[in-house]
Amino acid sequence: MQMHKAKRVVITIEAVMQRRLTEALKSAGVTGWSILPVMGGSGRSGEWSREGQVGRGTGLVQVICIIRPERLDELMEAAFAVVEKHIGVVTVADVEVVRAERF
C-alpha cells in the first residue's frame, strides 16, 4: 500500500480560544481538524485536572490537523497568531497517510 508524507499539527489551547483558533485555521485554508478535550496534565504550574482544579471555561482542548507538508507554514502562522498571547502548545510531527487526496 502506498503511503504519502504529511504533517500532524497538535495545538493545545484554552477551550475558550477554540473558536478563534478554528476560524484562523479556516482562513488559512485548513479544511479539517479534530478537537479533543484535555482531561489533565502537568506543566510549569504543576499538576492539574478538569475535575475540581480547572473550570469548564478555563479547561484545555487539543486541535489536531493533518496537512500536506507544503501547507505547514500557512497553518503555523495562523495558529501562532492565536496561541502567541494565550496558554498553548503547538507540536508538529511527520506522519504518513494512506489517502493523500483527503489532505
KEKE-3310 file (N, C-alpha, C; in steps of 0.2 Angstrom, whole numbers, plus 5000, padded with zeros to 4 digits):
npx = (5004:5003:5010:5009:5018:5015:5010:5007:4999:4997:4988:4987:4976:4968:4951:4942:4947:4945:4936:4941:4953:4950:4943:4954:4961:4953:4953:4966:4965:4964:4955:4951:4950:4952:4945:4949:4945:4956:4960:4968:4984:5002:5013:5022:5016:5013:5003:4987:4969:4954:4943:4938:4950:4951:4940:4926:4926:4940:4947:4957:4959:4963:4967:4968:4977:4980:4990:4996:5013:5018:5008:5011:5018:5008:4998:5004:5007:4994:4990:4999:4997:4985:4989:5000:4997:4991:4988:4996:5002:5011:5014:5023:5023:5030:5021:5013:5001:4987:4977:4981:4974:4964:4969)
npy = (4994:5011:5025:5042:5057:5068:5081:5081:5092:5097:5107:5113:5122:5134:5131:5141:5148:5140:5142:5154:5150:5139:5147:5155:5144:5140:5152:5151:5141:5128:5113:5103:5096:5089:5089:5087:5085:5090:5081:5082:5086:5090:5104:5119:5125:5116:5101:5097:5095:5092:5090:5099:5107:5115:5125:5123:5133:5137:5126:5115:5111:5100:5103:5095:5093:5086:5089:5093:5094:5106:5115:5118:5130:5141:5137:5136:5150:5156:5149:5152:5166:5166:5158:5164:5174:5168:5154:5139:5126:5121:5107:5098:5085:5072:5062:5048:5045:5036:5040:5052:5062:5066:5076)
npz = (5000:4996:5004:5010:5013:5026:5038:5055:5066:5082:5092:5108:5118:5127:5131:5129:5118:5107:5096:5091:5086:5077:5068:5063:5057:5047:5039:5035:5025:5030:5030:5038:5054:5071:5087:5104:5121:5134:5148:5159:5167:5168:5170:5169:5179:5188:5193:5186:5184:5175:5184:5197:5199:5188:5179:5168:5158:5158:5154:5144:5127:5113:5097:5082:5067:5051:5038:5021:5018:5012:5016:5029:5034:5032:5040:5053:5054:5056:5067:5077:5078:5086:5097:5103:5112:5123:5134:5127:5117:5103:5093:5080:5069:5059:5048:5040:5028:5021:5011:5002:4995:5004:5011)
capx = (5000:5007:5010:5011:5020:5010:5012:5002:5000:4993:4988:4984:4975:4962:4945:4938:4950:4944:4933:4946:4958:4947:4942:4960:4963:4949:4956:4972:4964:4964:4948:4949:4953:4948:4945:4949:4946:4962:4957:4973:4991:5007:5017:5026:5012:5011:4998:4980:4964:4947:4939:4939:4955:4951:4933:4925:4928:4947:4950:4961:4957:4968:4965:4973:4976:4984:4990:5001:5019:5018:5003:5013:5019:5002:4994:5008:5007:4988:4989:5003:4993:4980:4992:5005:4996:4987:4991:4995:5007:5010:5019:5022:5026:5030:5017:5011:4994:4985:4974:4983:4969:4960:4973)
capy = (5000:5017:5029:5048:5061:5073:5084:5081:5098:5097:5113:5113:5128:5135:5129:5147:5150:5135:5145:5159:5146:5136:5152:5156:5139:5141:5157:5149:5136:5122:5111:5098:5095:5086:5093:5083:5088:5088:5079:5084:5086:5094:5108:5123:5127:5110:5096:5100:5091:5096:5089:5102:5112:5119:5125:5121:5139:5138:5119:5115:5106:5099:5104:5091:5094:5083:5093:5092:5097:5112:5119:5119:5137:5145:5134:5139:5157:5157:5146:5156:5172:5165:5155:5168:5178:5164:5147:5135:5122:5118:5102:5096:5078:5069:5056:5046:5044:5031:5043:5059:5066:5069:5081)
capz = (5000:4995:5009:5007:5018:5029:5044:5060:5070:5088:5096:5114:5119:5132:5127:5127:5112:5102:5091:5087:5083:5071:5062:5060:5053:5041:5035:5032:5021:5033:5029:5043:5061:5076:5093:5109:5127:5138:5154:5165:5165:5172:5166:5173:5185:5192:5190:5186:5181:5174:5190:5203:5199:5182:5177:5161:5154:5158:5153:5138:5121:5108:5090:5078:5060:5047:5032:5017:5021:5009:5019:5036:5036:5032:5046:5058:5055:5058:5074:5081:5079:5091:5103:5105:5118:5127:5135:5122:5115:5096:5091:5073:5068:5052:5048:5033:5027:5015:5006:5002:4992:5009:5015)
cpx = (5004:5005:5012:5013:5015:5013:5006:5003:4995:4994:4984:4983:4969:4956:4941:4941:4949:4941:4937:4951:4956:4945:4948:4963:4959:4951:4962:4971:4964:4957:4946:4953:4949:4950:4944:4949:4953:4959:4962:4980:4996:5011:5021:5023:5010:5006:4991:4976:4958:4943:4941:4944:4954:4943:4933:4927:4936:4950:4954:4958:4963:4965:4970:4972:4981:4984:4996:5007:5020:5013:5005:5014:5013:4998:4998:5007:5000:4987:4993:5000:4988:4984:4997:5004:4992:4991:4990:5002:5006:5016:5017:5026:5026:5026:5016:5004:4993:4982:4975:4978:4964:4963:4975)
cpy = (5006:5022:5036:5053:5066:5076:5083:5087:5097:5103:5112:5120:5129:5134:5136:5150:5146:5138:5150:5155:5142:5141:5154:5151:5139:5146:5156:5143:5129:5119:5105:5098:5091:5089:5088:5087:5086:5087:5082:5084:5089:5098:5113:5125:5122:5106:5100:5095:5095:5095:5093:5108:5117:5119:5124:5127:5139:5131:5120:5110:5106:5099:5100:5091:5089:5086:5090:5096:5104:5117:5121:5127:5141:5143:5137:5146:5159:5154:5150:5163:5172:5163:5160:5172:5174:5157:5143:5132:5120:5113:5100:5090:5076:5063:5054:5044:5039:5035:5050:5064:5069:5075:5086)
cpz = (5000:5001:5007:5014:5020:5035:5049:5065:5076:5091:5102:5116:5124:5128:5125:5120:5106:5096:5087:5083:5077:5066:5059:5055:5046:5036:5032:5027:5023:5033:5034:5049:5065:5083:5099:5116:5131:5145:5160:5162:5170:5168:5171:5179:5189:5189:5190:5183:5180:5180:5196:5203:5193:5180:5170:5156:5153:5156:5146:5133:5117:5101:5085:5071:5056:5040:5027:5019:5018:5012:5026:5037:5036:5039:5052:5060:5058:5065:5079:5083:5085:5098:5106:5111:5123:5129:5129:5120:5108:5095:5083:5072:5061:5053:5041:5033:5021:5010:5006:4999:4998:5013:5010)
residu = (MET:GLN:MET:HIS:LYS:ALA:LYS:ARG:VAL:VAL:ILE:THR:ILE:GLU:ALA:VAL:MET:GLN:ARG:ARG:LEU:THR:GLU:ALA:LEU:LYS:SER:ALA:GLY:VAL:THR:GLY:TRP:SER:ILE:LEU:PRO:VAL:MET:GLY:GLY:SER:GLY:ARG:SER:GLY:GLU:TRP:SER:ARG:GLU:GLY:GLN:VAL:GLY:ARG:GLY:THR:GLY:LEU:VAL:GLN:VAL:ILE:CYS:ILE:ILE:ARG:PRO:GLU:ARG:LEU:ASP:GLU:LEU:MET:GLU:ALA:ALA:PHE:ALA:VAL:VAL:GLU:LYS:HIS:ILE:GLY:VAL:VAL:THR:VAL:ALA:ASP:VAL:GLU:VAL:VAL:ARG:ALA:GLU:ARG:PHE)
# end
